[in-house]
Amino acid sequence: MVERISPLAGFAGVSDTRLRVREIPFLRQTNLRADPGKVPPSLGLRLPMEPGTWLRSGGADVLWLGPDEWLVIGDVDLPRSEDVAVTDVSAQRTTILVAGPGARDLLAHGCAIDLHPSVFGPGRCAQTTLARAQVVLVAGEDEEFRVLVRASFARYLADWITDAAVDY
């Protein structure tokens, strides 16, 4: 058996009183495409219908990516049907956790969207760029953010975050 190596193997992260940064490798990620009106109940998940939101359902986090597209993060087996396209995209991205009182300011430093808590608070998600890398940004509770980045950009983004963390 071949050992899996994360895109950020050896990444030391950041850990201090204002900021914590670490990789969460190997999260199962499944892309789900469906007509919102034709999602079968057998799917076993509630889907967020409001743009730019996410919710926890059926043991997974479900992110709204578009009018007919969601990203399911978690170990769930989604049934296949004629009305739903299910694609495992786990190897495509890794996840960087950025948390703490300085997290929002650090991310805002390299992100074009408004990250003010009244606009991008818990339960919000967005496809955007961070330091020119395409990411999916997910806002959680207590100033905790998950940054889903393509494996090929992960090292670049981790280096950018580590460098920017000096100021926060």
C-alpha positions in Angstrom: 0.0 0.0 0.0 1.3 3.5 -0.9 1.4 6.0 1.9 -0.5 9.2 1.2 1.5 12.3 1.6 -0.4 15.6 2.2 0.3 18.6 0.0 1.7 20.4 3.1 3.7 17.5 4.6 6.2 19.1 7.0 4.3 22.4 7.3 5.0 23.6 10.9 2.0 25.9 11.0 1.6 28.8 13.4 0.7 28.7 17.0 0.5 31.7 19.3 -2.0 33.6 21.3 -3.6 35.5 18.4 -3.3 33.0 15.5 -3.3 29.3 14.9 -2.6 27.9 11.5 -2.4 24.2 10.6 -3.3 21.8 7.8 -6.3 19.4 8.1 -5.2 16.9 5.5 -7.2 14.2 3.7 -10.8 15.5 4.3 -13.2 13.7 2.2 -14.7 16.2 -0.3 -17.6 15.3 -2.7 -18.9 17.6 -5.4 -22.7 17.3 -5.8 -24.5 18.7 -8.8 -28.3 18.6 -9.0 -31.4 20.6 -9.8 -32.4 21.9 -6.4 -36.0 20.9 -7.1 -35.1 17.3 -7.9 -32.8 16.3 -5.0 -34.1 12.9 -3.9 -34.8 12.5 -0.1 -32.6 9.3 -0.3 -29.6 11.7 -0.4 -29.9 12.0 3.3 -28.6 15.6 3.5 -30.2 19.0 3.8 -28.7 21.3 1.3 -28.2 25.0 1.9 -30.3 27.0 -0.7 -29.0 30.5 0.2 -26.0 31.6 -1.8 -22.7 31.6 0.1 -23.9 29.6 3.1 -23.0 26.2 4.6 -24.6 24.0 7.1 -23.9 20.7 9.0 -26.2 17.9 7.8 -26.0 14.1 8.1 -22.5 14.2 9.7 -21.0 16.4 7.0 -20.6 20.1 6.2 -22.5 21.0 3.0 -21.3 24.2 1.2 -23.4 26.1 -1.4 -21.1 26.7 -4.4 -23.7 27.6 -7.0 -27.3 27.3 -7.9 -27.0 23.6 -8.7 -23.7 22.8 -7.0 -22.6 21.9 -3.4 -19.5 20.6 -1.8 -20.0 17.9 0.9 -17.1 17.7 3.4 -17.1 14.6 5.6 -17.3 10.8 5.5 -20.7 10.3 4.0 -21.6 7.9 1.1 -23.9 9.7 -1.2 -26.3 7.6 -3.3 -26.1 7.9 -7.0 -29.2 8.6 -9.0 -30.3 9.9 -12.4 -31.0 13.3 -10.8 -27.7 13.8 -9.0 -24.1 13.9 -10.2 -21.6 12.9 -7.4 -17.9 13.3 -7.9 -15.2 12.6 -5.3 -12.8 15.6 -5.4 -10.9 14.8 -2.2 -7.5 14.6 -3.8 -8.0 18.0 -5.5 -7.7 20.2 -2.3 -6.3 20.3 1.2 -7.6 22.4 4.0 -5.7 25.0 6.0 -7.3 26.0 9.3 -6.8 29.6 10.3 -8.1 30.5 13.8 -7.8 33.0 16.6 -8.4 36.7 17.2 -6.0 37.6 14.3 -7.4 35.2 11.8 -10.0 37.5 10.1 -7.5 40.3 9.8 -4.8 38.0 8.3 -7.3 36.6 5.7 -8.6 40.1 4.9 -5.1 41.2 4.1 -5.0 38.9 1.0 -8.7 38.5 0.2 -10.9 40.7 -2.0 -14.2 39.9 -0.3 -15.5 41.7 2.7 -14.7 39.6 5.7 -16.4 41.8 8.3 -18.3 39.6 10.8 -21.6 41.2 9.8 -21.1 40.1 6.2 -18.9 37.0 6.5 -19.7 35.4 9.8 -20.3 31.8 10.9 -22.3 29.8 8.4 -20.9 31.7 5.4 -18.7 30.4 2.6 -17.3 31.8 -0.7 -15.3 30.8 -3.7 -12.7 33.6 -3.8 -9.0 34.3 -4.1 -6.5 34.5 -1.2 -3.1 35.9 -2.1 -4.1 35.2 -5.7 -4.8 31.5 -5.1 -8.3 30.3 -5.8 -9.8 29.0 -2.5 -13.1 28.1 -0.9 -13.3 30.1 2.3 -15.5 28.7 5.1 -16.4 30.8 8.2 -16.9 28.8 11.4 -17.5 29.7 15.0 -15.1 31.6 17.3 -13.0 33.2 14.5 -12.2 29.9 12.9 -11.8 29.7 9.1 -11.2 26.8 6.8 -9.3 27.6 3.6 -9.8 24.9 1.0 -7.0 25.3 -1.6 -6.0 23.2 -4.6 -3.1 20.9 -3.8 -0.9 22.5 -6.4 -1.2 25.9 -4.6 -1.2 24.7 -1.0 2.6 25.2 -0.4 2.5 28.7 -1.9 -0.5 29.7 0.2 0.9 28.2 3.4 4.1 30.1 2.9 2.1 33.3 2.3 0.0 32.8 5.4 3.1 32.1 7.5 4.8 35.2 6.2 1.7 37.4 6.7 1.2 35.9 10.2 4.2 37.9 11.4 2.0 41.0 11.3 -0.9 39.4 13.2 
